[in-house]
Amino acid sequence: MSIAFVREKEGGEAFEDLPDRPISPHTNFVTKEGLALIEAEVARLEAENASLDHNDKAETARVTRDLRYWSSRKNSAQVIERVEGDTVHFGSTVTVLRDDDEKQTFHIVGEDEADPAKGSISYVSPLAKAITGKNVGDTVEVNGQDVEITKVSA
Protein backbone atom coordinates (compact mmCIF):
# COMPACT_ATOMS: atom_id res chain seq x y z
CA MET A 1 0.00 0.00 0.00
CA SER A 2 1.24 3.47 -0.82
CA ILE A 3 2.24 5.56 2.15
CA ALA A 4 0.24 8.40 0.59
CA PHE A 5 -2.96 6.71 1.75
CA VAL A 6 -1.95 6.25 5.37
CA ARG A 7 -2.20 9.06 7.83
CA GLU A 8 -1.44 9.15 11.49
CA LYS A 9 -4.14 10.21 13.92
CA GLU A 10 -3.29 11.80 17.21
CA GLY A 11 -1.87 9.13 19.42
CA GLY A 12 -0.15 7.42 16.50
CA GLU A 13 -3.09 5.26 15.37
CA ALA A 14 -2.97 4.68 11.59
CA PHE A 15 -6.10 4.64 9.46
CA GLU A 16 -6.96 4.39 5.80
CA ASP A 17 -7.73 7.60 3.95
CA LEU A 18 -9.28 6.61 0.65
CA PRO A 19 -9.72 9.22 -2.06
CA ASP A 20 -13.28 9.88 -3.18
CA ARG A 21 -14.51 8.02 -6.22
CA PRO A 22 -14.56 10.37 -9.20
CA ILE A 23 -17.94 11.84 -10.10
CA SER A 24 -18.73 12.12 -13.80
CA PRO A 25 -18.97 15.64 -15.20
CA HIS A 26 -22.00 14.57 -17.27
CA THR A 27 -25.58 15.11 -16.16
CA ASN A 28 -26.68 12.12 -14.09
CA PHE A 29 -29.55 10.91 -16.26
CA VAL A 30 -31.06 7.63 -15.06
CA THR A 31 -33.96 5.36 -15.91
CA LYS A 32 -36.49 4.49 -13.19
CA GLU A 33 -34.72 1.14 -12.88
CA GLY A 34 -31.36 2.89 -12.62
CA LEU A 35 -32.60 5.09 -9.78
CA ALA A 36 -33.91 2.00 -7.99
CA LEU A 37 -30.46 0.38 -8.31
CA ILE A 38 -28.76 3.49 -6.90
CA GLU A 39 -31.25 3.67 -4.01
CA ALA A 40 -30.70 -0.02 -3.26
CA GLU A 41 -26.92 0.49 -3.19
CA VAL A 42 -27.29 3.45 -0.79
CA ALA A 43 -29.54 1.36 1.49
CA ARG A 44 -27.12 -1.59 1.37
CA LEU A 45 -24.15 0.64 2.26
CA GLU A 46 -26.07 2.38 5.06
CA ALA A 47 -26.92 -1.03 6.55
CA GLU A 48 -23.32 -2.19 6.13
CA ASN A 49 -22.06 1.01 7.76
CA ALA A 50 -24.41 0.54 10.73
CA SER A 51 -23.14 -2.99 11.33
CA LEU A 52 -19.42 -2.28 10.84
CA ASP A 53 -16.79 -2.86 13.45
CA HIS A 54 -15.54 0.72 13.34
CA ASN A 55 -12.20 -0.47 14.70
CA ASP A 56 -11.60 -1.85 11.20
CA LYS A 57 -10.46 1.47 9.76
CA ALA A 58 -9.86 0.18 6.22
CA GLU A 59 -13.35 -1.28 5.89
CA THR A 60 -14.93 1.79 7.49
CA ALA A 61 -13.06 4.03 5.02
CA ARG A 62 -14.20 1.91 2.05
CA VAL A 63 -17.84 1.85 3.09
CA THR A 64 -18.04 5.56 3.93
CA ARG A 65 -16.29 6.49 0.66
CA ASP A 66 -18.71 4.33 -1.36
CA LEU A 67 -21.68 5.69 0.60
CA ARG A 68 -20.59 9.28 -0.21
CA TYR A 69 -20.34 8.37 -3.92
CA TRP A 70 -23.72 6.63 -4.19
CA SER A 71 -25.48 9.26 -2.04
CA SER A 72 -24.13 11.95 -4.36
CA ARG A 73 -25.31 10.00 -7.41
CA LYS A 74 -28.75 9.53 -5.83
CA ASN A 75 -29.03 13.24 -5.03
CA SER A 76 -28.01 14.31 -8.55
CA ALA A 77 -30.10 11.71 -10.43
CA GLN A 78 -32.52 13.01 -13.04
CA VAL A 79 -35.04 10.35 -14.03
CA ILE A 80 -35.80 10.37 -17.74
CA GLU A 81 -39.14 8.88 -18.72
CA ARG A 82 -39.35 6.52 -21.68
CA VAL A 83 -40.43 8.23 -24.86
CA GLU A 84 -42.19 6.41 -27.71
CA GLY A 85 -41.07 7.03 -31.26
CA ASP A 86 -38.68 6.07 -34.00
CA THR A 87 -35.92 8.47 -32.97
CA VAL A 88 -33.07 7.17 -30.80
CA HIS A 89 -32.97 8.83 -27.37
CA PHE A 90 -32.08 8.11 -23.75
CA GLY A 91 -33.96 4.99 -22.71
CA SER A 92 -34.31 3.59 -26.23
CA THR A 93 -33.67 -0.03 -27.03
CA VAL A 94 -31.83 -0.02 -30.34
CA THR A 95 -30.82 -2.72 -32.81
CA VAL A 96 -27.96 -1.90 -35.15
CA LEU A 97 -26.36 -3.73 -38.04
CA ARG A 98 -22.59 -3.45 -38.22
CA ASP A 99 -20.33 -3.54 -41.29
CA ASP A 100 -19.57 -7.20 -40.60
CA ASP A 101 -23.33 -8.03 -40.77
CA GLU A 102 -23.48 -8.61 -37.02
CA LYS A 103 -26.63 -7.34 -35.28
CA GLN A 104 -26.45 -5.91 -31.80
CA THR A 105 -29.30 -4.80 -29.56
CA PHE A 106 -28.74 -2.58 -26.54
CA HIS A 107 -30.55 -0.24 -24.18
CA ILE A 108 -29.27 3.34 -23.71
CA VAL A 109 -29.11 4.11 -19.98
CA GLY A 110 -27.30 6.23 -17.39
CA GLU A 111 -23.61 5.87 -16.63
CA ASP A 112 -24.01 3.96 -13.36
CA GLU A 113 -26.46 1.43 -14.77
CA ALA A 114 -24.60 0.70 -18.02
CA ASP A 115 -23.38 -2.87 -18.44
CA PRO A 116 -22.41 -3.68 -22.04
CA ALA A 117 -22.10 -7.39 -21.25
CA LYS A 118 -25.80 -7.34 -20.31
CA GLY A 119 -26.88 -5.22 -23.27
CA SER A 120 -26.94 -1.70 -21.84
CA ILE A 121 -24.65 1.19 -22.77
CA SER A 122 -24.18 4.63 -21.28
CA TYR A 123 -25.75 7.57 -23.04
CA VAL A 124 -22.29 9.20 -23.13
CA SER A 125 -20.64 6.24 -24.90
CA PRO A 126 -19.39 6.93 -28.44
CA LEU A 127 -22.00 4.65 -30.00
CA ALA A 128 -24.91 6.14 -28.06
CA LYS A 129 -23.75 9.68 -28.83
CA ALA A 130 -23.45 8.86 -32.54
CA ILE A 131 -26.95 7.41 -32.89
CA THR A 132 -28.91 9.69 -30.54
CA GLY A 133 -31.37 11.72 -32.58
CA LYS A 134 -31.14 9.33 -35.54
CA ASN A 135 -33.91 7.12 -36.96
CA VAL A 136 -34.35 3.63 -38.36
CA GLY A 137 -32.40 3.37 -41.62
CA ASP A 138 -29.82 6.00 -40.66
CA THR A 139 -26.17 4.99 -40.82
CA VAL A 140 -23.44 6.52 -38.67
CA GLU A 141 -19.72 5.90 -38.35
CA VAL A 142 -18.43 4.81 -34.95
CA ASN A 143 -14.77 3.98 -34.39
CA GLY A 144 -14.18 3.65 -38.13
CA GLN A 145 -17.10 1.27 -38.65
CA ASP A 146 -20.49 1.98 -40.24
CA VAL A 147 -23.50 1.15 -38.07
CA GLU A 148 -27.05 1.12 -39.47
CA ILE A 149 -30.00 1.55 -37.12
CA THR A 150 -32.51 -1.22 -37.89
CA LYS A 151 -34.94 -0.96 -34.95
CA VAL A 152 -35.80 1.53 -32.20
CA SER A 153 -38.23 0.91 -29.34
CA ALA A 154 -38.94 2.48 -25.96
CORKA-V371690 format. One line per field, one symbol per residue. psi: psi as a letter, one per 30 degrees, with the letter a starting at -180 (. if undefined). A space follows every 50 residues. Layout:
psi=???
This chain:
psi=kkffgklklkfgkklkiklkkkkkflkiklleeeeeeeeeeeeeeeeeef gkjgfieeeeeeeeeeeeeeeeeeffkjkklkkllfkklkfkkkklkleg gkkkklkjaleffkiefggklkfgleeeeefkfllkfkklkkhgkkkkkf kkl.
